Amino acid sequence: MALAVTLLNGASLRGRCCRHNILHPLLGPLLSNSEPKSYSSYRRPGSQPEKKPSWRNVDFSLKKGFDILKTQLSMLKKETQDYMVGPGGQPFDHYLLEQRRVLWEFRSQEDLNKWVISSDVEIGGKSEVFLKLGRNNQGAVLYGTINTEVPRDGETKYSGYCSMRAKPLVGSFARKKYYDWSNFNSLYLRVRGDGRPWMVNIYTDPYFSHQKDDLYNYFMFPRGGPYWEGITIPFSKFFLSSRGRVQDNQHPVWLDKASLLEAEISFQISTLGFTIGDKVNGPFQLEIDFIGLLNDRAHTEEFAYEMYDKSS
């Protein structure tokens, strides 16, 4: 254990090869207060790097170690049983005929805990964002205030955003898991907004490290008012961006690392999120009843944007 912790600490401090990724499935559940760092690696200009060694975040309790091992083995058992039944733990005929699926609904605090909220406070901004259950525990309420005042650090040029992002799926022993949306062609949301526009983001797990900032984006325009509305966004409408810039080389969202490896073409989507950054100071509010998938047979469009042949 001591040797493993030393290697993990050395890898994180020196930033060399990915040895800590190999040890993470074993030590990951024992690390405390490490989860938020996986969502933002930004360090404000002028601030000092964290000097606390990573091994201080490890709980060496033997009882806790056995409890975690028991939990992970239970998760592995359930995953094996679901795999034997069929895709996603359902019979194969049901999987093929499935027309709609609810991914996230908000009925309890446990449902809210599956999401992470963030704002420009991470870069020294002054925007605020909060997440709570709606009236009678029906839906989630994402609210806060946008402040476009730029931090006075000499480097930041833009500010004023808030976001909400689902936590990535994690399997037994901290293995990465992905969503399989290959049977559907549209995203469906039941929301109630205040008229301010939102950006819907699909995060994929890239095969190459230089693609880690790639996102698939599309806009959502809730009409505002007292009534709920259903918004359907075809996956063909999502466009590729990186670090806030739309890319010239566009391709559909399903051309991910699986197709690059010449494996079966399927969605390798890690998570989904929402961002507001319309450069308008003031309060905002978005209520979300549920987020789901839809197989719209009337929608036959494969991709909404021009694609260029590099060989020509």
Sequence and secondary structure as in RCSB ss.txt:
>XXXX:A:sequence
MALAVTLLNGASLRGRCCRHNILHPLLGPLLSNSEPKSYSSYRRPGSQPEKKPSWRNVDFSLKKGFDILKTQLSM
LKKETQDYMVGPGGQPFDHYLLEQRRVLWEFRSQEDLNKWVISSDVEIGGKSEVFLKLGRNNQGAVLYGTINTEV
PRDGETKYSGYCSMRAKPLVGSFARKKYYDWSNFNSLYLRVRGDGRPWMVNIYTDPYFSHQKDDLYNYFMFPRGG
PYWEGITIPFSKFFLSSRGRVQDNQHPVWLDKASLLEAEISFQISTLGFTIGDKVNGPFQLEIDFIGLLNDRAHT
EEFAYEMYDKSS
>XXXX:A:secstr
 HHHHHHHHHHHHHT STHHHHHHHHHGGGB S TGGGT     TT     S GGGGB   HHHHHHHHHHHHHH
HHHHHHHHHH GGGS HHHHHH  EEEEEE SSHHHHTTEEEEEGGGGT   EEEEEE GGG SEEEEEEE    
 SSSS      EEEEE   B GGG B  B  TT  EEEEEEEE S  EEEEEEE  SSGGGTTEEEEEEE    S
SS EEEEEEGGG EEEETTEE SS   TT SHHHHTTS     EEEEEEEE  S  EEEEEEEEEEEEE  TT  
 S SS    TT 
